[in-house]
Amino acid sequence: MSEFVSIAKVGDIPEGEGRTYPVNGRLVGLFFVDGEYFAINDLCPHMGASLSAGHVEDGAVTCPWHAWRFCVKDGLWLDNPKSNVKTDSYEVRIEGEDIQVNVPNAPE
Protein backbone atom coordinates (compact mmCIF):
# COMPACT_ATOMS: atom_id res chain seq x y z
CA MET A 1 0.00 0.00 0.00
CA SER A 2 1.39 3.39 -0.94
CA GLU A 3 1.34 6.49 1.22
CA PHE A 4 1.78 10.19 0.62
CA VAL A 5 5.44 11.24 0.67
CA SER A 6 6.79 14.79 0.98
CA ILE A 7 9.01 15.56 -2.00
CA ALA A 8 9.24 19.35 -2.25
CA LYS A 9 8.18 22.62 -0.66
CA VAL A 10 5.59 25.03 -1.98
CA GLY A 11 7.51 27.56 -4.08
CA ASP A 12 10.33 25.19 -5.10
CA ILE A 13 9.04 24.94 -8.68
CA PRO A 14 8.48 28.09 -10.76
CA GLU A 15 5.14 28.47 -12.56
CA GLY A 16 5.10 26.56 -15.84
CA GLU A 17 8.01 24.26 -14.99
CA GLY A 18 8.67 20.76 -13.70
CA ARG A 19 11.25 18.98 -11.55
CA THR A 20 12.21 15.33 -11.08
CA TYR A 21 12.05 13.55 -7.70
CA PRO A 22 12.76 9.91 -6.83
CA VAL A 23 9.81 8.34 -5.00
CA ASN A 24 9.37 4.65 -4.09
CA GLY A 25 11.79 3.44 -6.76
CA ARG A 26 10.31 5.62 -9.51
CA LEU A 27 11.17 8.99 -11.02
CA VAL A 28 8.27 11.42 -10.65
CA GLY A 29 7.87 14.62 -12.65
CA LEU A 30 6.25 17.30 -10.49
CA PHE A 31 4.81 20.27 -12.39
CA PHE A 32 3.44 23.64 -11.25
CA VAL A 33 0.85 24.81 -13.78
CA ASP A 34 -1.81 27.50 -13.33
CA GLY A 35 -1.25 27.58 -9.58
CA GLU A 36 -1.63 23.80 -9.12
CA TYR A 37 0.81 20.92 -8.70
CA PHE A 38 0.58 17.78 -10.83
CA ALA A 39 2.68 14.60 -10.76
CA ILE A 40 3.28 12.11 -13.56
CA ASN A 41 5.86 9.43 -14.28
CA ASP A 42 8.92 11.41 -15.36
CA LEU A 43 10.00 8.92 -18.03
CA CYS A 44 8.51 9.36 -21.48
CA PRO A 45 6.95 6.02 -22.53
CA HIS A 46 8.41 6.45 -26.03
CA MET A 47 12.18 6.46 -25.33
CA GLY A 48 12.59 7.26 -21.62
CA ALA A 49 13.50 10.96 -21.70
CA SER A 50 12.87 13.07 -18.60
CA LEU A 51 9.53 14.79 -19.12
CA SER A 52 10.18 17.33 -16.37
CA ALA A 53 13.04 18.68 -18.53
CA GLY A 54 10.55 19.47 -21.29
CA HIS A 55 8.75 22.68 -22.22
CA VAL A 56 5.44 23.22 -20.40
CA GLU A 57 2.61 25.10 -22.08
CA ASP A 58 -1.20 25.00 -21.88
CA GLY A 59 -1.21 22.11 -19.38
CA ALA A 60 1.07 19.96 -21.54
CA VAL A 61 4.72 18.99 -21.26
CA THR A 62 6.68 18.34 -24.45
CA CYS A 63 9.26 15.55 -24.33
CA PRO A 64 12.68 17.11 -24.97
CA TRP A 65 13.85 14.24 -27.21
CA HIS A 66 11.08 13.67 -29.76
CA ALA A 67 8.45 16.33 -28.95
CA TRP A 68 5.70 13.98 -27.79
CA ARG A 69 3.24 16.00 -25.66
CA PHE A 70 1.65 14.72 -22.44
CA CYS A 71 -1.04 16.22 -20.22
CA VAL A 72 0.48 17.06 -16.82
CA LYS A 73 -2.88 16.36 -15.13
CA ASP A 74 -3.44 12.76 -16.24
CA GLY A 75 -0.41 11.71 -18.32
CA LEU A 76 -2.40 11.26 -21.55
CA TRP A 77 -0.43 11.43 -24.83
CA LEU A 78 -1.97 14.52 -26.41
CA ASP A 79 -0.69 13.96 -29.96
CA ASN A 80 -2.94 10.91 -30.33
CA PRO A 81 -5.36 10.69 -27.38
CA LYS A 82 -7.26 7.77 -28.95
CA SER A 83 -4.13 5.59 -28.82
CA ASN A 84 -4.40 4.90 -25.06
CA VAL A 85 -0.69 5.76 -24.71
CA LYS A 86 -0.06 7.55 -21.47
CA THR A 87 2.30 7.82 -18.58
CA ASP A 88 1.18 7.23 -14.99
CA SER A 89 -0.23 10.13 -13.01
CA TYR A 90 -0.15 10.42 -9.22
CA GLU A 91 -2.25 12.12 -6.59
CA VAL A 92 -0.78 15.33 -5.14
CA ARG A 93 -1.68 17.18 -1.97
CA ILE A 94 -0.34 20.13 0.00
CA GLU A 95 0.22 19.71 3.74
CA GLY A 96 1.38 23.00 5.23
CA GLU A 97 4.37 23.94 3.06
CA ASP A 98 5.04 20.34 1.92
CA ILE A 99 4.09 19.03 -1.51
CA GLN A 100 3.23 15.36 -1.17
CA VAL A 101 2.60 12.65 -3.75
CA ASN A 102 1.06 9.21 -3.51
CA VAL A 103 3.17 6.88 -5.68
CA PRO A 104 2.92 3.08 -5.64
CA ASN A 105 6.12 1.16 -5.02
CA ALA A 106 7.95 0.18 -8.21
CA PRO A 107 7.62 -3.45 -9.23
CA GLU A 108 10.55 -5.61 -8.16
C-alpha positions in Angstrom: 0.0 0.0 0.0 1.4 3.4 -0.9 1.3 6.5 1.2 1.8 10.2 0.6 5.4 11.2 0.7 6.8 14.8 1.0 9.0 15.6 -2.0 9.2 19.4 -2.3 8.2 22.6 -0.7 5.6 25.0 -2.0 7.5 27.6 -4.1 10.3 25.2 -5.1 9.0 24.9 -8.7 8.5 28.1 -10.8 5.1 28.5 -12.6 5.1 26.6 -15.8 8.0 24.3 -15.0 8.7 20.8 -13.7 11.2 19.0 -11.5 12.2 15.3 -11.1 12.1 13.5 -7.7 12.8 9.9 -6.8 9.8 8.3 -5.0 9.4 4.7 -4.1 11.8 3.4 -6.8 10.3 5.6 -9.5 11.2 9.0 -11.0 8.3 11.4 -10.6 7.9 14.6 -12.6 6.3 17.3 -10.5 4.8 20.3 -12.4 3.4 23.6 -11.3 0.9 24.8 -13.8 -1.8 27.5 -13.3 -1.3 27.6 -9.6 -1.6 23.8 -9.1 0.8 20.9 -8.7 0.6 17.8 -10.8 2.7 14.6 -10.8 3.3 12.1 -13.6 5.9 9.4 -14.3 8.9 11.4 -15.4 10.0 8.9 -18.0 8.5 9.4 -21.5 7.0 6.0 -22.5 8.4 6.4 -26.0 12.2 6.5 -25.3 12.6 7.3 -21.6 13.5 11.0 -21.7 12.9 13.1 -18.6 9.5 14.8 -19.1 10.2 17.3 -16.4 13.0 18.7 -18.5 10.5 19.5 -21.3 8.8 22.7 -22.2 5.4 23.2 -20.4 2.6 25.1 -22.1 -1.2 25.0 -21.9 -1.2 22.1 -19.4 1.1 20.0 -21.5 4.7 19.0 -21.3 6.7 18.3 -24.4 9.3 15.5 -24.3 12.7 17.1 -25.0 13.8 14.2 -27.2 11.1 13.7 -29.8 8.4 16.3 -28.9 5.7 14.0 -27.8 3.2 16.0 -25.7 1.7 14.7 -22.4 -1.0 16.2 -20.2 0.5 17.1 -16.8 -2.9 16.4 -15.1 -3.4 12.8 -16.2 -0.4 11.7 -18.3 -2.4 11.3 -21.5 -0.4 11.4 -24.8 -2.0 14.5 -26.4 -0.7 14.0 -30.0 -2.9 10.9 -30.3 -5.4 10.7 -27.4 -7.3 7.8 -29.0 -4.1 5.6 -28.8 -4.4 4.9 -25.1 -0.7 5.8 -24.7 -0.1 7.6 -21.5 2.3 7.8 -18.6 1.2 7.2 -15.0 -0.2 10.1 -13.0 -0.1 10.4 -9.2 -2.3 12.1 -6.6 -0.8 15.3 -5.1 -1.7 17.2 -2.0 -0.3 20.1 0.0 0.2 19.7 3.7 1.4 23.0 5.2 4.4 23.9 3.1 5.0 20.3 1.9 4.1 19.0 -1.5 3.2 15.4 -1.2 2.6 12.7 -3.7 1.1 9.2 -3.5 3.2 6.9 -5.7 2.9 3.1 -5.6 6.1 1.2 -5.0 7.9 0.2 -8.2 7.6 -3.5 -9.2 10.5 -5.6 -8.2 
